[in-house]
Amino acid sequence: MRARLLCAHRTRVANPIRFHAGQQVRIGVRDEEWPAFAWVNTGQGHAGWAPVAWLRPLGDGLAEALRDYDARELDAQAGDDVLLHHEHGGWWWSERADGAQGWLPAADLELLEDTLPPLPAAQENLP
């Protein structure tokens, strides 16, 4: 599926949180604006918002990651066309024509008919 950016999007976090399936993390508060996400700390100096559904609670504020996750957002210009891989909590994991990947807010995207020229082949290691 493809989409067009309705407005420019710039990464807001210089060092986004990342973790791997099986990694133990500490869960904090839920995001009020994006309730599918909670504040997560990896215990390695990294903290950020992560999908609650991708974590298995272990008790005492700890959880196990059920899959790999990378919170990086995608810088893109208004009018850019992107390839959409998967959606979670109002955000799409997206890919620009140059192969760069990251999250974009669904509210900033206009879904397109699949009549545009194809973008480069999707990479398989999606966060």
C-alpha positions in Angstrom: 0.0 0.0 0.0 1.2 3.5 -0.7 0.5 6.9 0.8 1.4 10.6 0.2 2.5 12.9 3.0 0.0 15.7 3.6 2.6 17.7 5.6 6.3 17.4 6.3 7.4 15.2 9.2 10.6 15.5 11.1 12.1 13.1 13.7 11.5 14.5 17.2 13.8 12.1 19.0 17.6 12.1 18.4 18.2 8.6 19.9 15.0 6.5 19.6 14.4 3.5 21.7 15.2 0.0 20.3 14.9 -3.4 21.7 14.8 -7.0 20.6 12.4 -9.9 21.0 13.0 -11.5 24.4 14.6 -8.5 25.9 13.4 -7.4 29.4 12.2 -3.8 29.7 10.6 -1.6 32.4 7.1 -0.3 31.5 6.0 3.2 32.7 3.0 5.4 32.0 0.7 5.1 29.0 0.7 7.9 26.5 -2.5 9.9 26.7 -2.4 11.0 23.1 -1.4 7.6 21.7 -2.9 5.0 24.2 -1.4 2.0 22.3 2.0 3.2 23.6 3.7 3.2 27.0 6.9 4.8 28.2 9.5 2.0 28.2 13.1 1.9 29.7 15.6 -0.7 28.4 17.8 -0.3 31.4 20.7 0.6 29.1 20.2 4.3 29.1 17.4 4.3 26.5 13.8 5.2 27.1 10.9 6.1 24.8 7.4 5.2 23.7 6.8 1.6 22.6 3.7 -0.4 21.7 2.1 -2.0 24.7 0.7 -4.9 22.6 4.3 -5.9 21.7 5.2 -6.4 25.4 4.3 -9.3 27.8 4.0 -8.1 31.4 6.1 -10.0 33.9 5.1 -8.1 37.0 6.7 -5.4 39.1 6.7 -3.1 36.1 8.8 -5.4 34.0 7.9 -6.8 30.6 9.4 -9.0 27.9 9.5 -7.8 24.3 7.5 -10.1 22.1 9.2 -8.7 18.9 11.9 -6.4 17.8 11.1 -2.7 17.9 12.7 0.4 16.6 11.0 3.8 17.4 12.8 5.8 14.7 10.5 8.2 12.8 10.9 8.9 9.1 11.8 12.4 7.9 9.7 13.2 4.9 8.5 16.2 2.9 4.9 17.2 2.2 4.0 15.5 -1.1 6.4 12.6 -0.7 5.1 9.2 -1.6 5.9 6.3 0.7 5.4 2.6 0.9 3.4 1.5 3.9 4.5 -1.8 5.6 2.3 -2.1 8.8 0.3 0.1 11.1 0.1 0.2 14.9 -1.6 2.7 17.2 -2.1 5.4 14.6 1.5 5.1 13.1 2.7 3.4 9.9 6.1 1.8 9.4 6.9 3.5 6.1 9.6 3.5 3.4 10.7 6.4 1.2 11.8 5.9 -2.4 15.4 6.0 -1.3 14.9 3.0 1.0 15.0 5.0 4.3 12.4 3.6 6.8 10.7 4.7 10.0 7.3 5.6 11.6 4.9 8.2 10.3 1.7 9.3 11.9 -1.4 8.0 10.0 -3.1 11.4 10.3 -0.3 12.9 8.1 -0.9 10.4 5.3 -3.3 10.2 2.4 -3.7 6.6 1.2 -3.2 6.2 -2.5 -4.6 3.8 -5.1 -2.0 1.2 -6.2 -1.6 2.8 -9.6 1.7 4.6 -8.9 5.0 3.4 -10.2 6.5 0.8 -7.7 8.9 2.0 -5.1 12.1 -0.1 -4.4 11.6 -3.6 -3.0 10.7 -3.6 0.7 13.3 -4.7 3.1 12.4 -7.7 5.2 13.8 -6.8 8.6 11.0 -4.5 9.8 11.0 -3.3 13.4 
